[in-house]
Amino acid sequence: MKYFSTRGAGPVSLDEALRKGIASDGGLFLPEQLPTFAVADFDAADSILEVAAVLLKPFFAGSSLQGDVEGILDETFSFPIPATALPADDQNVSMLELYHGPTAAFKDIGAGFLAACLSRLEGDVAKPLTILVATSGDTGGAVAAAFDGRPGMRVAVLFPEGRVSERQEHQLCCWSDNVLSLKVRGAFDDCQSMVKAAMADQDLSSAHRFSSANSINIGRLLPQSTYYADASLRHFRRTGNKPGFIIPTGNLGNAFACVMAREMGLPIGPIILATNANRTILDYFDSLEWLPRTSLQTLASAMDVGDPSNMERLRKLIGEADVLRDQLGVASVSDDEIRAAIRQDFIEFGFATCPHTATATHTWRQLEPGLARQHDWILVATAHPAKFETIVEPLIGEQVPLPQELEEILSRPAHSVLIEPNLASLAASLEDVG
C-alpha cells in the first residue's frame, strides 16, 4: 500500500507517512486506493481486535510494521468501547462510548495507535523524534499520555491560553520530561498554523525530526475507522439495519474516519456532523464556497475549529460541497442548545454527557421525524463529562464522579510555558529544552 498527498506528492510507504505526518507539499496523506470489504469478510471477527486485524491489514502491506500489527492493536484497543442502548420511543438509538481510555477521550485510541507504531519505527535516544501536536482540548492530553516516557520520543503540545477547561489543561501539562507543554496566546487555529509552519520549515524540521500526532497524521484515522467498523457490524448483525452515526465534529478527523469506513463497504447508513457555533462546514455546504475563519470559543472547546484540516481529505476522497452535502448531513449547535441537551440527557438517559457529546444528542432530537424513524442511530460520545465539571455539574445539579484514570492524572504536578502565537516562539521553546 502506497500513500499520496492530497496535493499530489508521493508515493510514500505507510512508515514514511506515519513519520512525516504531513506531506512534503503541505498536503495530507491518503492511501492510493481504499480497500473494499463485504460484511462476510468479518464473519470470523467477533471482537474489535479481530475486526481491526481484518480492516487494517491492507494498510500495512509493505510496511516494516507488518509483523508487529498484533502488538500494535493490543496496545491500541486495551480498554472497552461499548455501545449503550438509550431509551427512545419508536427508535433504536445507542451511544458509542469512546471515553474509557487513559485520558477519558476518544483521542486515546488514535494517539495510542500512533505511539505504538512510531515507537517501533523510531526510538533514537540520541536524536529523538519530536511529535508536534496542536490541541483544542483532548488531543494533546491523549498524545502526551501515549508518548509519555517513551525512549527516543519527545512531544510538544500547543494549546490556546484560556480556551480549555481547567481539567483539560492539567492533562496537557503533567507529564514526564519528554513532554513540553506550550500555552499559546491565541486560538486553536494559531496553534495548528504554528505546527504546520514548523513542519514546513525544512531547517527546523530537520533539526528536531518533526512528526505530527494531530488528525492530519493518517495514523490517527486508521484505528478510528476500526471502531466505526466494529460498531456498525455489531448493529447490523443484531438488527439487519445499517446504523446512522451522529458525530461531534471539530477538525473532522473522527468524522472522516467514519466516512472512510463507509467507503470501504462497512454497513453504515447516514453520517451527520454535529458542530458547535463554528459554522465553517455548514456554511460551505450552504454556499458551496470554502471560507475558513477564526474560531469562536464555545462550551464544546475541543471542537472550536474554524479551519478543519481534514476537509482537504474529504474533498479529495468524496468531492466538493455539491457532492458532499448529498452524502453527509451537518448541524450547528449553539451553547444554549448544548446546555439544554446536557440537562435533557441527564433526565432521559440517567447519566451526564459532556458538551461535545451534547451536540450529537441535540442534533438527534432535532432530526426530521421521517429521517429519525427511517434509520437506527448511533450517537458518538467523545469525552467523559467529568472533564468538564464546571459546565456539566451546575446544569445537572449533581457531581460527576471522576474515572480512576483521570483522578490519577489530576493528582500529578503540572507545568507549562507561555509563548506567543508565532513560529519564532515555538522554535525558541524547542531549543530551550533541546
Secondary structure by P-SEA (a helix, b strand, c coil): cccccccccccccaaaaaaaccccccbbbbccbbbbbccccccccccaaaaaaaaacccccccccccaaaaaaaaaacccbbbbbbbbcccbbbbbccccccccccaaaaaaaaaaaaaaacccccbbbbbbbbbcccaaaaaaaaacccccbbbbbbbbcccccaaaaaaaccccccbbbbbbcccaaaaaaaaaaaaacaaaaaacbbbbcccccccccaaaaaaaaaaaaaaaaacccbbbbbbbcccaaaaaaaaaaaaacccccbbbbbbccccaaaaaaaccbbbbcbbbbccccccccccccaaaaaaaacccaaaaaacbbbbbbcaaaaaaaaaaaaaaccccccaaaaaaaaaaaaccaaaaaabbbbbbbccccccccccccccccbbbbbcaaaaaaaabbbbbbbbcccaaaaaaaaaacc
